Amino acid sequence: MNRGYLLVATLSKPFYDAGVMAIQSLKDEVPDAKVAFFTHEEWVRDEDRHLFDHLITGVPVHCRAKLWALPRTPFDETVYLDVDTHVVSSEIEEVFDHLYKSEADVVMSENRPYNAKVVYFQDKHQNNGQARELNHYNEEHLKLYREGKAHKFRWHCGMFAYHKNERTQYLWEEWLRWYKRHTVERNTDPYPTSLEYWDTFAFWRTLHESQNLDASIKRLPNDAKYNFVTGYRESEVRHGHEKAVLHYTIPPEYTIEGNLLKDEANIDSSYGSFDDLR
């Protein structure tokens, strides 16, 4: 089976450095793992090239270039990993087995509300014309969700596995379309404008509002094992299992200096540009 891992490092140089470390950690645990790395040619060091089975350059200088890269995977079965991950066990390979056994197009991990910046929110029709984010620690806010008066981001978009087929190709196309609507057109109506930056928001809208979408998505069994995010409780990993992937966050201040667009006029360097390929 043609299968492998996909990572994307764009816009800011620290993402490239993190991606190299992530791939090194993967190949330390799974030496024959195949990797497709999407990044900018000017960053690629000769001493790193042996790590990349597929090196794809000429990619958008954008913080969410992964949405552009997902349909371009060279693999039939792909595990997507954010670059700010560290593989600590060869059991990461179990994800491919879970994908096969699930009979789904995509298997993903779920958000833990206690550890996420945004999970619950209301559209303007649910709150007297005022869309807003809700707090996971506010019982009144949680009650609104339980009563069907609020929405929830279910899926964590920093690690997942998928088959390459017509259904997922359309899913990724729609995900990018919604994200561009939010960030390029600056149109989030009827939802909070504060959500525009999050690819999780665009993914939620893709699943809830796109027409003729029939890709099946299931939860990855014991998902915290394969996507253990900084801040998760140790109890998230089932008894008798060890973590396979640690998922941290690169501090935003580290990404400013290495930003390719920080000196570009008329381009929002915090987002980047899907039209600028490098």
C-alpha positions in Angstrom: 0.0 0.0 0.0 1.2 3.5 -0.9 1.0 5.2 2.4 3.0 7.9 4.3 3.0 11.1 6.3 2.4 14.6 5.2 3.8 17.7 7.0 3.7 21.4 5.9 6.0 24.2 6.9 5.3 27.6 5.4 5.3 31.3 6.0 7.8 31.3 9.0 11.2 29.6 9.2 10.7 28.2 12.7 8.0 26.0 11.2 10.6 24.5 8.9 13.0 23.8 11.7 10.2 22.2 13.8 9.1 20.1 10.7 12.6 18.7 10.3 12.7 17.7 14.0 9.3 16.1 13.7 10.4 14.1 10.7 13.6 13.1 12.4 11.7 11.8 15.4 9.3 9.9 13.1 12.2 8.2 11.2 13.9 7.4 14.5 10.9 5.4 15.5 9.8 4.2 12.0 12.9 4.2 9.8 11.0 3.2 6.6 8.3 5.8 7.0 7.6 7.7 3.8 7.3 11.5 4.2 5.9 14.2 2.0 7.1 17.6 3.1 5.6 20.8 1.7 7.8 23.9 2.3 9.7 26.8 0.6 12.8 26.0 -1.5 14.8 28.8 0.0 14.7 27.1 3.4 15.7 23.6 2.4 19.2 22.6 3.7 21.1 20.0 1.7 21.7 18.0 4.9 18.0 17.7 5.5 17.0 16.4 2.0 17.6 12.7 2.9 14.6 13.0 5.3 12.1 13.8 2.6 10.8 11.1 0.3 8.8 13.7 -1.4 9.8 17.3 -1.2 7.2 19.7 -2.6 8.1 23.4 -3.0 6.4 26.2 -4.8 3.7 26.3 -2.1 1.6 29.1 -0.7 3.3 31.4 1.8 0.4 31.1 4.2 -0.1 29.9 7.7 -2.8 27.4 6.6 -1.0 26.1 3.5 -1.9 22.6 4.7 -5.4 23.1 3.3 -3.8 23.5 -0.1 -1.4 20.6 0.4 -3.9 17.9 1.7 -5.4 17.0 -1.8 -1.8 17.0 -3.2 -0.6 14.1 -1.1 1.4 11.6 -3.1 0.0 8.8 -1.0 -3.2 6.7 -1.2 -3.3 6.7 2.6 -1.9 9.7 4.5 -1.3 10.6 8.1 -1.2 14.4 8.4 0.9 15.8 11.3 1.4 19.3 12.3 5.0 20.2 12.4 4.9 21.0 16.1 4.8 17.3 16.9 7.3 14.8 18.2 6.9 11.1 17.5 8.0 8.9 20.5 6.8 5.5 19.5 6.6 3.3 16.4 3.0 2.7 17.4 2.1 5.8 15.4 1.9 3.3 12.5 -1.2 1.8 14.2 -3.1 4.8 12.8 -3.0 3.3 9.3 -4.6 0.1 10.7 -7.3 2.2 12.5 -8.0 4.0 9.2 -8.4 0.7 7.4 -10.6 -1.0 10.1 -12.8 2.1 10.5 -14.1 1.8 6.9 -14.2 5.7 7.0 -12.6 8.1 4.7 -11.0 10.1 7.5 -10.1 9.3 11.1 -9.5 12.2 13.5 -8.9 13.0 17.1 -11.3 15.1 19.1 -10.8 18.4 20.9 -10.7 18.4 24.7 -12.8 21.4 25.7 -10.7 22.0 28.8 -7.6 22.4 26.7 -8.8 24.3 23.7 -9.0 28.1 23.2 -12.3 27.9 21.4 -14.8 25.0 21.4 -18.4 26.4 21.9 -20.0 29.3 20.2 -23.3 30.8 19.1 -24.4 32.2 15.9 -26.4 35.5 15.8 -29.7 33.7 15.5 -29.2 31.9 18.7 -28.3 35.0 20.8 -30.6 37.8 19.8 -28.6 38.9 16.8 -25.2 38.8 18.6 -22.8 36.0 17.7 -20.3 35.1 20.4 -17.8 32.6 21.7 -18.7 30.6 24.8 -16.6 29.3 27.7 -16.2 25.7 28.4 -16.0 26.4 32.1 -19.2 28.3 32.3 -22.1 26.0 33.2 -24.7 28.4 31.7 -22.8 28.3 28.4 -22.6 24.5 28.5 -26.3 24.3 29.2 -26.9 26.3 26.0 -25.0 23.7 24.0 -26.9 20.8 25.7 -30.2 22.5 24.8 -29.1 22.9 21.2 -28.7 26.6 21.4 -24.9 26.6 20.6 -22.4 24.9 18.4 -19.2 22.9 19.2 -16.0 22.3 17.4 -15.6 18.5 17.7 -12.5 17.7 15.6 -8.9 18.5 16.3 -7.3 19.5 12.9 -3.7 19.0 13.8 -3.4 15.3 13.2 -5.6 12.9 11.2 -5.5 10.1 8.6 -7.3 9.8 5.3 -7.8 7.9 2.1 -7.2 9.8 -1.1 -10.4 9.5 -3.1 -13.1 11.7 -4.7 -14.9 12.2 -1.4 -11.8 13.5 0.5 -10.6 15.6 -2.4 -13.9 17.4 -2.3 -13.7 17.7 1.5 -10.3 19.4 1.3 -11.5 21.7 -1.6 -14.5 22.8 0.5 -12.4 23.3 3.6 -10.1 25.7 1.7 -13.1 27.5 0.2 -14.6 28.2 3.6 -11.3 29.3 5.0 -10.8 31.7 2.2 -14.3 33.1 2.7 -13.5 33.8 6.4 -10.0 35.2 6.0 -9.8 36.7 2.5 -13.4 37.9 2.1 -13.6 38.5 5.9 -17.1 37.0 5.9 -18.0 34.8 8.9 -21.7 35.8 9.0 -23.7 34.6 11.0 -20.9 33.5 13.3 -18.4 35.4 15.5 -15.8 37.3 13.5 -13.3 36.2 16.2 -13.4 32.7 14.7 -12.1 33.7 11.3 -8.5 32.7 11.9 -9.2 29.1 13.0 -9.1 26.4 10.4 -11.2 24.4 12.9 -14.0 26.9 12.3 -13.7 26.5 8.5 -13.7 22.7 8.9 -16.8 22.9 11.1 -18.6 24.9 8.4 -17.5 22.5 5.7 -19.1 19.6 7.6 -22.3 21.5 8.4 -22.9 23.7 5.4 -21.2 22.3 2.3 -23.5 20.7 -0.3 -23.1 17.1 -1.5 -20.4 16.3 1.0 -20.4 12.6 1.7 -16.9 11.9 3.1 -17.2 9.8 6.3 -15.3 10.8 9.4 -14.8 8.7 12.5 -13.0 9.2 15.8 -9.6 7.6 16.0 -9.6 5.0 18.8 -7.7 6.0 21.8 -7.0 9.3 20.0 -5.0 11.0 22.7 -2.3 8.3 22.3 -1.7 9.5 18.7 -2.2 13.2 19.3 -1.3 14.0 22.9 -1.5 17.8 23.1 0.4 19.8 25.7 -2.1 20.4 28.6 -3.9 17.1 28.2 -4.5 15.0 31.3 -2.5 11.9 31.5 -5.7 9.9 32.0 -6.6 10.7 28.4 -4.4 7.8 27.3 -6.0 4.5 28.1 -4.4 2.3 30.8 -1.8 0.1 29.4 -0.9 2.4 26.5 1.9 4.9 26.0 1.8 8.1 24.0 2.9 7.8 20.4 2.9 11.5 19.4 3.4 14.6 21.6 1.9 17.8 20.2 3.2 21.1 21.5 2.8 24.7 20.3 5.5 26.9 18.9 5.4 30.2 20.8 4.1 32.9 18.5 7.0 35.3 19.2 9.4 32.8 17.7 7.6 32.9 14.3 7.7 36.7 13.8 11.3 37.2 12.9 11.5 34.3 10.4 8.2 35.4 8.6 8.8 35.6 4.9 6.2 38.3 4.5 7.0 40.5 7.5 8.4 43.3 5.3 5.9 42.8 2.4 3.6 45.7 1.8 -0.2 45.1 1.5 0.0 41.5 2.7 -1.2 40.4 6.1 1.9 38.6 7.4 -0.1 36.9 10.2 -2.0 35.0 7.5 0.1 35.1 4.4 -1.2 34.7 0.8 -2.5 31.7 -1.0 -1.5 33.4 -4.3 2.2 33.8 -3.4 3.9 30.5 -4.2 7.5 30.0 -3.2 
